[in-house]
């Protein structure tokens, strides 16, 4: 089965990088786009599932007043209020997925929250300052130096670290986000592979798919063959493997194994991703993603032979990037370096950061 869109509206919006409309994607299931500020991804899909007299959300999206309004207005159009939210399931801890959770819980503290234990631990390491959420390692480590970034570009990478004062409003925003994450409730439902979420109606099962983050989980609804893939499988782009640097020593290997795991799903399952558009053809998409990473590994081997500078920055500079390496700045530069580091480690190449933070 080839990859086919299930929504021309979503496909068109993704192509034009504009916000798509709210759309019903199955009986009692809606895709609610929540904007991401100043980001080429533009939005994250929050999925709303009717549950008894209320609703359950998957990945409510980025934090902020505009985002909160976009989500709650969409819910209101469907006949729901924040008080009707029974629970919130999180695919992974990145801000564009979990950011609105504290604001929603402030209005509805009785709603349950469910996420994988590894990502919950990652958040706790972040807000206690034991680890930097952007780099996944000791917040005092100069990651730019470790990756061999030229000194005149250090600020681009350093500004992403929580303890930095070089990021201006971005650092202020991250500090507020860090404070919000520290207020997550203690009674979170900790997911594992195969855990059923506490829905009033129907079944929604977690599938542990480590790679993009170590605790990334997708969700399966067998009754109507729906696969909420989070960032694990996207229709046209490849999720970054390496941003969860606390797990960089196994992130690519994890991801490739997780791709094999989705081969257990029915070929005609409807894939509902966090970005892009819903589609069928998950087995073909899996093959494409595996091939992409093996091609990247081949590029790195060739680059290693072509230069004596084996720093992460030097290797990344010699790889193919869709917009060209020269166009990568700030977060996009760090993301490229992190992904390169994950692939280098997979090949047994020193990535220059010594001992990475492990799991608690």
N, C-alpha and C positions, 0 to 999 in steps of 0.2 A: 504494500500500500504506500503510495507516494504521499508526501506532506501536502495537505490541503487545508486551507482556511475554513473555519466554520462560521466566520463573521466577516463579511465584506466591509461593514462599518468599522470594525476594529482594525482590519488590515489597512484600510485607507487612512485612518487616524495615525497608525503606527508609521506608515510611509511618510506622511506629512508632518509627523512629530507634533500633533495637536491632541488635545484632550478628547477622547471618544465619548459618546453618550452612554448613560447607564443602559445596560442591556440584560434582559433575561436570557440565561444560557441553558437553563433546564427547568423542569418543574420545581418551583420553590427555590431557585438559585439565581442570583443576580451578580453581575460584574459591575462594581462601583469604582470608577477611576478616581484616585486621590493624587493631586499634583505633587511633584517633587520640585522644590525651588532650584533654579539655575543648574539643571541637570539634563543632559541629552536624552535620558530615559523618559523624561517629561512626567510620567505618572506611574503609580503602582496600582494594580487591580486589588481592591479589597473585595472578597467574595462574601456575599450575605446569603445565608441558608435559613429558610423558614424552619422554625423549631417550636412546635406546639403553638402557643399564643405569642411567641416572640421570635427572636432571630439569633443566629450564631454567626460571628464574623471570622474570616480567615485573613490575617494580615491587614490591619486597619490603615496602615500607611504612615507617612512622614508626619512629625509633630509640627504644630503651628496653627494659628488662628484660621488662615485660609483653608488649610487642610481639614481642620475640624468642621468648618462650615460646609466644605464640599461633601464630606462624608455624612454629616447629620442631615443635610438638605436632601441628599439622595435617599437616605433611610426614610425621611419624612414623606417623600414622594411615593414610597412603597407602603406607607402606613405604619412605620415603626418610629419609636423614639429611642433615645439612649437608655431609658428605663426598661425597654423591651429586650435589650441585649442580654441573652442568657449566658453567653460565654464568648471567649476570644481565643482562637487557635493561631499559633505563630509558627510559620515555617522556619524562620531563623532570625537571629538577633539584629540584623542590620537595620539602620535607622529608618529606611524607607518602608520597612515592614512592621516594626514594633513601635515606632515613635509615638503614635497617638494613644497607646494603651494607658499610660498614666492619666491622661485627660479624660478618657472614657470611664476609667475606674473611679475618678474623683466624683463623677456624676452618678455612677452606678457601682458602688463598692461590692454589691452582691454577685456581680458577674464573675464567672470563673475564668482563669487564664491557663492555657496549656502550651507547653513548649518542651523541647528535649532537654534533658539534664545537662548535657555538655554545653549548650548555648546559654543556659541559665547560669552555669558556672563562669562562662566567659563574661557575662554581664556583671556578675559580682566582682570578678577580678578587676574589671574596668572601673566601676564606681568606687571601689576601695583604693584605687590608684596603684594596685599591685601590677597592673598591666595596662598598656595603652590600647584602646579599642581600634585605633586606626592601624597600628602596626602589630598588635598582638604580642608585644614583647615589653621588656623593661622600659618604662617611660623615660628613664634617664639615659638610655642608650641613644647615641647619635646614629640613627638608622641611615642617614644620608652618607656619612663617612663609611659605615660598614658596607654599604652597597657600592661604594666607589663613585658616588655622584660628584661631579666637579664642584668645587667650593662655591662658585658663583651661582649654583643652583640649589645649594643646601636649603635655603629658606623655603623653597617650594615644597620640600618634603617635610622639613621640621614643623611647618605651620599646621600640619595635620595632626601632630602629637598634642595630646590634651594639655600637657604642662607648658606648652609653648606660649609665649606672648607675642608671637609674630604673625598670628593669624587674623588679628583685628576682630571684626564682627563675627567671622566664622568661628574663632575660638570662643567668643562670648556665647554664641549659639550652642557650641558643643558643651560648654560648661553647664548651661541650662538643661541640656539633654542629659548630661551625666547626673545632675541632681534629680531629674525626673525618674531616671532608671533606678536610682537608689530607693525610690518609694514604691517599687513593685511589691505586691503582697507576698507574704510568706507562704500562703496556702496555694501555691501554683501546682496544677496537675503536671507532674513530670512525665513526659512521654518517653517511651522506648519503642523499639521496632514492634509493630503489631498492636500497640495500645489502641483501644477503642475510646473515643472521646465521649464525655458524659452528656450526650444529646437526649432530649426528651423523645424525639421522633427519629427513626431511621438509624443507620450506622455510618460512622465516619472513622476510618482506621488510619493510624499514622504509619508511614513507611520511612524508616531511618535511611537518609540518603546523604551521608557525609561527603564533603568535597568543597563546595562553596563556603560553607562553615562546617565545623566538625559535628555540630548538632543539627544540621539541616534536616528537616522532615517534610516530606510530601504527604498528601492525604488522599485516600482512596474511598470513593463511594461506589461500591459494587452494584447497588440496585439499579443505577442508570449509567454505569460505566463512565464515571467521571474521575479524572486524575488532576488534583490541584497540585501543580508541580513546583510552586514557589519559583526559585531561581535555578532549580536543578536542571530543568529542560526548558529552553526558550525556543521560539520558532525560527528566528533568523540570526540571533547573536549567541555567542558562547559566554556563559557565566564566568566571572573571574575566579580562577583557582589560585589562591595565594593571599587574598586579603585577610583571611583568617590565619594570620601568621603564627599564632600560638600553636597551630596544628600544621604548620608548613612542612614539617618533616614527614608527613604522610598524606597531605591534602590531595595531591594528584593521584596517588595510588588509590586513595579512598574514592575519589570521584570516578575513576575508571571502573572500579568494582561496583559503585552505585549505578552506573550506566548499565552494566550487565544485569543488575538486579531488576531494572524496569522491563527487561525482556520477559519477566513473569506476567506482565499485564497483557490483557487482550489487545490484539493488533488494532482493533477499531475503537479503543478507548478515546474519549474526548479529553484532550489535554487543555487544562485551564491554567495558563502560566501567570506569573506576576507582572510580566511585561510583554508587550507585543500583541498577539492575538491568539484566540483559541484555535486549535487545529487537531487534525487526525494524522496518523502516520508516525507514531512515536517510535516504532522500531527502525524506520528509515532515518529518523532524526538522530536516534542513538548512534547508528553507524556513522553518520556525518560528524558527530561530536567526537567519537573515538578517533576517527581519521584525522580530524583537525589537530588533536593533541599529539598524535604520533608524527604528523608533519612538523609541528612545532619542535618536538624533540629532535627531529632530523635537522632542522634549522640550527638548533643550538649546537649540535655536534659539529656541523660545518663551521659555525662561527668560532667555536673553540679552536679549530684547526687553523683558522684564518688570521687569528690575532694572538699576541702574547699577553694581552690584558684580559684576564679572565674574571674581572669584577662583574657583578650583576649589571651595573650600568653599561659597561662596555659590551657585554653579550646582548643586552636588550637593544642597544643602539644599532646592532647589526641584523636585527630581526625585522620581518615584515609586519607593519602595523597599518590598519586600514586607512588612517589619516596621515601616516608617516610619523616616524619617531620625533622629528623636529617639532611637530605640532602638539606634542604631549607636554602638558604643564600641570603643576599642582597635583590635584587628586589623580588625574589621568596619568601623570608621570608615575606617581607612587603605585597605582594599580598595575601599570605595565611592569614596573620593577618587581612587585610582589609576585606577579604571575611568572615572570622569568625565573625568579628565585625558586619557586615551587618546582618548575620543570628542571632546573639545574640540580636541585636536591634529589629529584627522582632519578637522575642520571649519576648520582654519587659525587657531584661536584660541590666543592666548598662554596658556600654563599656568603661567608664573611661575617656572620653574626654570632658565631660561637654557639653557646648553649641557649636554645630557645626556651621560653617559659613552657612548662609542661602542664598536664592536667592536675588539678588539685585532688 
